[in-house]
Amino acid sequence: MLRKIIALLLLFLSSSFASYEMIKVGVIDNYYENKINKQEVRNILSETEYLFESKLNMNIFDYSENGKVIDILYIHASKLEQRLNRKLEKSKIKKSKIEKVQSSLPSKLSKINIMKQDIKNTRSILNKKIKALNDYVSIVNKQKTFPKEELIRIKDYIKKEKKKIKSFSSKFKKDERKLRTKLSSYNQKIRLQNNLIREFNILNNEIERINRNFKKVKGNAIGIKQVTSKIFYKDGKRVKEKSVKNIMNKIEIYGFDNKQELKVILAHEIAHLVGIPHINVKDALMNPILQKSQINKLTLTKSDIINFKKNF
């Protein structure tokens, strides 16, 4: 439930003029010093090149020091993203607290149930002792007269039994107080759990609202738009025809969580660089939203292959 709800966009200026390209690694921001280096990026590009060629049976791109640049840049998080990250961190902490409270409840409830059963048994024994003494007193009262020594013995017996019952009753009341304390503590935990769950749900609703207004761009194929106008006559009529061509010059990567994610972003943007457009197909590499399935394993789906062969 606590996964990061961010739409990771991969941007591209659409073009129908797809063609083979040469690429190279450009600048890698110092921010990524301990995360990635140029040789590792080269290795990722080699793996991507092999994937494209093996799946498509054609050469899509090659590496060249004269190729179009891939820059890996660091962009500071926007205020909205910072706010979202803070709420995500709070949500994570709330969830951890909820789990901690919930994990303690079963053992507490088990102890309470054992205490309840013990008190029930104690109450039953106490009631039997009181009844036995009352029955004894009732029998004695019916007899009315006793020898002096017998009366002394009866009074001593009743006094001892009352003392035992009082001691037993004191222990019983003490156990009841302990049970009430345990129940109070347990109910406090339940209230705490309910408050945490309520706060957790409020945070998640806020995260969803922020997410609807937040799109995080992780990569972009950058180019210029070239517009060509052509005028000719057809059937005696003047015809003006305009064509638009997007010429891609470079790739910029703005962030990645791990090397596998970087690999997917690079593959997606390289496809744009050579002229392959987006497709709104779940799990496809060329879906405009970064797909988790692709991060788990980079591949070209059937829809991606059709998209490549249609446009390349």
C-alpha positions as a printed Julia matrix, in Angstrom:
312×3 Matrix{Float64}:
   0.0     0.0     0.0
   3.01    2.09    0.92
   4.6     1.9    -2.62
   5.66    5.31   -4.22
   2.72    6.58   -6.27
   4.5     8.68   -8.91
   3.79    8.75  -12.63
   7.27    8.56  -14.18
   7.03   10.06  -17.63
   9.33    9.47  -20.58
   8.95   12.4   -22.98
   9.31   12.52  -26.75
   8.52   14.77  -29.71
   6.65   12.51  -32.13
   8.08   11.9   -35.56
   7.39    9.61  -38.45
  10.94    9.89  -39.83
  12.61    7.05  -37.95
  16.19    6.2   -38.86
  19.41    4.56  -37.66
  21.51    6.72  -35.29
  24.98    6.83  -33.74
  25.16    7.65  -30.03
  27.76    8.28  -27.32
  27.94    8.89  -23.56
  28.26   12.58  -22.73
  28.2    14.24  -19.3
  27.45   12.33  -16.1
  26.65   14.68  -13.22
  28.84   14.37  -10.09
  25.67   13.53   -8.15
  25.87   10.03   -9.69
  29.56    9.57   -8.89
  28.99    6.49   -6.71
  26.04    5.19   -8.74
  27.21    4.92  -12.33
  30.23    5.61  -14.55
  30.74    5.94  -18.31
  31.91    2.36  -18.77
  28.83    1.02  -17.0
  26.63    3.17  -19.25
  28.54    1.81  -22.28
  27.82   -1.74  -21.05
  24.11   -0.91  -20.66
  24.05    0.5   -24.22
  25.71   -2.68  -25.55
  23.07   -4.83  -23.83
  20.29   -2.63  -25.23
  21.78   -2.75  -28.72
  21.85   -6.55  -28.57
  18.22   -6.64  -27.35
  17.01   -4.42  -30.21
  18.92   -6.31  -32.88
  17.94   -9.78  -31.61
  14.25   -8.88  -31.33
  13.95   -6.77  -34.49
  16.55   -8.39  -36.81
  17.84   -4.95  -37.82
  20.46   -2.46  -36.68
  18.84    0.4   -34.74
  21.86    2.24  -33.33
  25.61    1.95  -32.75
  28.1     3.55  -30.39
  30.46    6.16  -31.83
  32.54    8.98  -30.37
  30.94   11.16  -33.07
  27.42   10.06  -32.14
  24.58   11.99  -30.57
  25.12   12.68  -26.89
  23.48   11.01  -23.9
  23.81   13.27  -20.84
  22.91   12.04  -17.37
  21.94   15.13  -15.39
  20.8    15.81  -11.84
  17.7    17.96  -11.44
  16.78   19.17   -7.95
  13.38   17.98   -6.76
  10.55   20.46   -7.18
   8.7    21.78   -4.12
   5.76   19.55   -5.03
   8.0    16.5    -5.24
   9.68   17.41   -1.94
   6.24   17.73   -0.34
   5.21   14.38   -1.8
   8.39   12.7    -0.55
   7.87   14.1     2.95
   4.32   12.74    3.03
   5.5     9.38    1.68
   8.1     9.22    4.46
   5.47   10.1     7.08
   3.16    7.45    5.61
   5.95    4.89    5.85
   6.57    5.79    9.51
   2.83    5.6    10.28
   2.6     2.18    8.66
   5.56    0.96   10.71
   3.91    2.19   13.92
   0.61    0.53   12.96
   2.37   -2.78   12.32
   4.22   -2.5    15.65
   0.98   -1.86   17.57
  -0.89   -4.59   15.7
   1.87   -7.12   16.37
   1.58   -6.5    20.13
  -2.21   -6.88   20.32
  -2.63  -10.69   19.96
  -0.32  -11.49   22.91
  -2.0    -8.81   25.07
  -5.45  -10.17   24.21
  -4.3   -13.72   24.93
  -3.08  -12.69   28.41
  -6.35  -10.85   29.06
  -8.38  -13.92   28.09
  -6.3   -16.11   30.41
  -6.79  -13.62   33.26
 -10.55  -13.51   32.58
 -10.74  -17.3    32.78
  -8.68  -17.35   35.99
 -10.92  -14.71   37.57
 -14.02  -16.61   36.47
 -12.65  -19.75   38.14
 -11.69  -17.76   41.26
 -15.18  -16.21   41.44
 -16.73  -19.67   41.19
 -14.52  -20.98   44.03
 -15.24  -17.89   46.16
 -18.99  -18.25   45.66
 -18.79  -21.92   46.65
 -16.85  -21.03   49.82
 -19.4   -18.3    50.73
 -22.31  -20.66   50.04
 -20.73  -23.44   52.08
 -20.24  -21.12   55.04
 -23.77  -19.71   54.74
 -25.2   -23.23   54.58
 -23.19  -24.17   57.69
 -24.4   -21.06   59.58
 -27.98  -21.8    58.51
 -27.77  -25.35   59.9
 -26.22  -24.08   63.13
 -28.94  -21.46   63.55
 -31.65  -24.07   63.2
 -30.21  -26.1    66.05
 -30.37  -23.03   68.39
 -28.74  -24.55   71.52
 -25.23  -26.02   71.86
 -22.99  -27.0    74.71
 -20.62  -24.18   75.64
 -17.48  -25.88   74.27
 -19.26  -26.77   71.02
 -20.45  -23.17   70.61
 -16.91  -21.89   71.08
 -15.66  -24.37   68.46
 -18.43  -23.28   66.0
 -17.61  -19.6    66.51
 -13.88  -20.25   65.96
 -14.63  -22.24   62.81
 -16.9   -19.5    61.4
 -14.28  -16.86   62.24
 -11.5   -18.81   60.49
 -13.68  -19.44   57.42
 -14.64  -15.76   57.23
 -10.95  -14.86   57.41
 -10.15  -17.32   54.6
 -13.01  -15.95   52.49
 -11.86  -12.37   53.15
  -8.29  -13.21   52.1
  -9.56  -15.06   49.03
 -11.89  -12.16   48.22
  -9.02   -9.64   48.56
  -6.93  -11.64   46.09
  -9.94  -11.86   43.77
 -10.46   -8.07   43.87
  -6.74   -7.51   43.32
  -6.85   -9.77   40.23
  -9.9    -7.88   38.99
  -8.01   -4.57   39.33
  -5.09   -6.06   37.38
  -7.51   -7.19   34.67
  -9.07   -3.72   34.45
  -5.58   -2.22   34.11
  -4.75   -4.72   31.34
  -8.06   -4.0    29.59
  -7.46   -0.25   29.85
  -3.97   -0.65   28.37
  -5.31   -2.88   25.6
  -8.11   -0.42   24.77
  -5.56    2.41   24.66
  -3.57    0.37   22.12
  -6.74   -0.15   20.09
  -7.46    3.58   20.14
  -3.85    4.31   19.19
  -4.1     1.82   16.34
  -7.35    3.38   15.11
  -5.88    6.9    15.29
  -2.77    5.79   13.41
  -4.88    4.08   10.74
  -7.01    7.21   10.38
  -3.9     9.41   10.06
  -2.37    6.9     7.63
  -5.5     7.0     5.44
  -5.55   10.82    5.51
  -1.89   10.88    4.43
  -2.54    8.42    1.6
  -5.47   10.51    0.37
  -3.2    13.58    0.37
  -0.53   11.61   -1.51
  -3.08   10.59   -4.13
  -4.24   14.19   -4.52
  -0.66   15.45   -4.94
   0.11   12.61   -7.32
  -2.72   13.65   -9.63
  -0.94   16.99  -10.1
   2.58   15.59  -10.22
   4.41   14.06  -13.13
   8.09   13.25  -12.78
  10.06   13.23  -16.02
  12.97   10.78  -15.97
  14.22   11.14  -19.53
  13.8    13.11  -22.71
  14.86   12.85  -26.36
  15.54   16.44  -27.39
  15.41   17.81  -30.89
  14.22   20.57  -33.18
  11.1    20.76  -35.26
  11.78   21.29  -38.99
   8.82   22.53  -41.02
   8.98   22.32  -44.81
   6.41   23.91  -47.1
   5.94   22.86  -50.7
   3.7    24.58  -53.25
   2.6    22.87  -56.46
  -0.27   22.84  -58.88
  -2.59   19.9   -59.27
  -5.48   19.79  -61.71
  -4.97   23.52  -62.28
  -5.26   24.31  -58.58
  -2.56   25.73  -56.35
  -1.79   23.27  -53.51
   0.3    24.08  -50.43
   1.69   21.06  -48.59
   3.44   21.26  -45.25
   5.55   18.53  -43.67
   6.9    18.47  -40.13
  10.05   16.61  -39.17
  11.49   16.34  -35.68
  15.28   15.99  -35.77
  16.54   14.49  -32.51
  19.92   15.81  -31.36
  20.51   14.31  -27.91
  19.15   12.38  -24.95
  18.95   13.74  -21.41
  18.37   11.53  -18.38
  17.08   13.36  -15.29
  17.07   10.67  -12.64
  16.95    6.95  -11.9
  16.6     4.81   -8.78
  18.89    1.99   -9.88
  20.86    0.72  -12.89
  18.04   -1.49  -14.1
  15.68    1.49  -14.19
  18.35    3.55  -15.99
  18.61    0.77  -18.57
  14.87    0.96  -19.3
  14.9     4.78  -19.51
  17.88    4.7   -21.91
  16.25    2.04  -24.12
  13.01    4.07  -24.22
  14.78    7.34  -25.11
  17.06    5.7   -27.7
  13.93    4.38  -29.4
  12.61    7.96  -29.46
  15.96    9.22  -30.76
  15.66    6.97  -33.8
  12.03    8.04  -34.27
   9.81    5.48  -32.52
   6.65    7.0   -30.96
   4.77    6.14  -27.78
   2.13    3.41  -27.64
  -0.5     3.19  -24.89
  -0.05   -0.52  -24.26
   0.44   -1.95  -20.77
   3.93   -3.34  -20.07
   5.3    -2.01  -23.38
   8.74   -0.37  -23.39
   7.26    2.53  -25.4
   4.4     3.18  -22.98
   4.77    6.84  -21.88
   4.63    5.72  -18.23
   7.64    3.79  -16.97
   6.48    0.17  -16.57
   7.47   -1.89  -13.53
   7.56   -5.06  -15.64
  10.24   -3.47  -17.84
  12.32   -2.55  -14.78
  12.09   -6.17  -13.64
  13.17   -7.36  -17.09
  13.91   -5.13  -20.09
  12.35   -6.53  -23.25
  10.36   -5.63  -26.36
   6.75   -6.74  -26.26
   4.85   -7.79  -29.39
   3.3    -4.32  -29.46
   6.77   -2.72  -29.26
   8.03   -4.86  -32.17
   5.02   -3.9   -34.3
   5.61   -0.24  -33.37
   9.28   -0.44  -34.41
   8.59   -2.21  -37.7
   5.79    0.22  -38.54
   7.85    3.32  -37.89
  11.48    2.39  -38.56
